[in-house]
């Protein structure tokens, strides 16, 4: 299982001189941040592309941080994801350890929640 910091990607500030959507419309220039989490069998590289398509930073003034699940899957959830990322593809639950009744899967979910809370505590 990879460490928390190695799975966290901070938002990149927008280029100097560019206004975000809120500033264009006379609203507060306070920076909003959102922690983006990928789905099962995906990764932050895929999620960054998805979030980029909806123009969160420049269009809405929202800076997106990305965090990845601790467990590496055997492959992407959908084979088409391989076209956009070489992996590794990750998940939030340890499905490999769940064959014996789910206790390890439940613990892995709780560990994922603890990791997410640690990222929020450290990075806001």
ABEGO torsion letter per residue (X at the ends): XBBAAAABBBBBBBBBGBBBAAAAAGBBABBBBBBBBBBBGBBAAAAAAAAAAAGAAAAAGBBBBBBBBABBBAEBABAAAAAABAOBBBBABBAAAAAAGGAAAAAAAAAAAAAAAAAAAAAX
